[in-house]
Amino acid sequence: MLNSVIHNETIIFRPLLIEKQMKNIYLLFLISVLTSISCTPINKHIEDGKLVKTDPISDSHSYSNHSEIRTTHVHLDLDVNFEKNIIYGIARHKMSENNVSEAIFDIKGLKIKKITLGKDIEVETDFAIGEIDAIKGAPLKVNIKPGTEYINIYYQTSKDTEALDWLTPELTAGKQYPYLYTQGQAILTRSWIPIQDTPMNRITYSADVTVPSELIALMSANNPKEKNTEGHYHFEMKQAIPAYLIALVVGDMEYNALGESCGVYSEAELTEQCKYEFVDLQKMIKAAENIYGEYRWDQYDLVILPYSFPFGGMENPRLTFANPTLIAGDRSLISVIAHELAHSWSGNLVTNATWNDFWLNEGFTVYFENRIMEAMYGKEIADINAVIEYQDLLTSIQDIEQSDHPEDTQLKLQLENRNPDDGMTDIAYIKGAFLLRTLENLVGRVKFDGFLTNYFDSHAFETITTESFVQYLNKKLLIPNNIKFDTDEWIYRPGLPINCIKINSQRLLDMEAWADRVNSGEEVFTGEYKNIKRADRVTQEWQAFIRKLSPELSTEVLNEIDSNLMLSAEANPAIKSDWFILNINAGNKIIRPFMEAYLIKIGRRWYIESIYQALVDSGLKGDKEFALATFEKAKNGYHFVSKSTIEGVLN
Ligand SMILES: [Zn+2]
């Protein structure tokens, strides 16, 4: 998923913190080497400066007894009812060999109608639903006979099902038909399918889906290229995936091929823009394959969702869900597609075993995304992306240190009794990526690529814990190359280690120098910048410029910049987001109509959260009231994920 939670324009480096971290590093390094010799996966973390080992892994976010009996395949019979906004379903689970009298599934907000056992002849069985937890939902305990092969759960979703976003026609581009999409990650699949909802279990699936005949259904599986008149669609996903990657989207869409094995689904209104924006998709797949080997999911398509989609993209296998804000008009936000494509290796092929290991999905993916960008557009562009990420990371570390969970700047998280979404911060994404960049720099690219290619090969279609990864890293890379590297410091300790690689970009430095001159009172559009247009620089260069501008600047200067570059009115969301935050902090209220329109149109959490946060934090008269009033107008267009995050910010 591309998310990136916390960021604003202030960047402060924290040398003190790093100094503090240096204590005990040598001791931890020794422990790391010693424990790396063991073969059993163990959990470990630091408490009061000491290394604490815990029990062999289990997933605290699932009630399921998947280690005793597990689903190997699920077939879904789904009837999607847009009049009631309900899915009526049967989940037919094929179970592993077992010797137990109970199978436990995860559910949240589902109505269970009946449960039967058997394939051709079904016999009803008893079940019980345990206590409901606000985050995890409830265990669904099904009575079975030892050796039971098939369990069929008849159910329907409820109005509160968190995974489903039912959109009225007004929220689509065509404004004629309703639209539905699912979001399973992290633990929301259980709210639309009764399932063992843990990434530790990989399953295959198939589905028969009925939708209104004017709409098409698509899944993270083999997909139809066009609508059929009956509204019945059959799907097969033959590669085993974790439950969070089961996905469904229903709407009035058409397909356009972009290459021999890739294409894009979108509403007809967006077709031409999509074809322009994503023209490089086939080349991008080739570039990725050149780095880490074969793409193993056959087809790679995108589906462009409506604006309420809370993330930049979601890596549902074979069918990336993408936010329409990526259609920037100048292909400048294509790195999000590189990110989702990279998940076809990191995340989808090799998956984090629990949500505490989320960095294994996202850190690897941000690293790989940047490598794809480098292969496609050159090192300069890749470095520009990395520098902006680094700025975001430093800000996030600072914010997290001041939050209720300062320990969340560790890569390996402790999310027991917490929402796994809490772990979806720049730490997993960017600190994770910088760990890999730092390692690459130590061993050299050729060796590091060889290591990662083997890692993907030898763990394909498996899940992995942080501890198993560290063992593999020691055995295959660090020990053979005689490299001393303190992985524990990176993984189990807060903050950013001092050996983190530094990446520079002259183009960004130039933009920052320009901003500094503006801050010191120089005329804005002078010298080489006299006739500059927004299209003369890439998105990240404008971000660097805006982030460096001082909130002390007068509204006259800010408005002069705006009227020359049309930032409030016409820039893409990445630029607008930074621009609005600067203007909030500068107390410039002229931009408010643009900001309001933006917050009503866009539901992508990363972009809107930082704006609401800035309005709450500014302390300026009327800002919080404006935020509350705008949220009231906008919230019906937000997905549950964004809505609950913004509610948290405003309260
Ligand atoms: Zn991601």
Residues whose N, C-alpha, C, O or C-beta is under 5 A from the ligand:
A	BS01	ZN	M1 L2 E362 T365
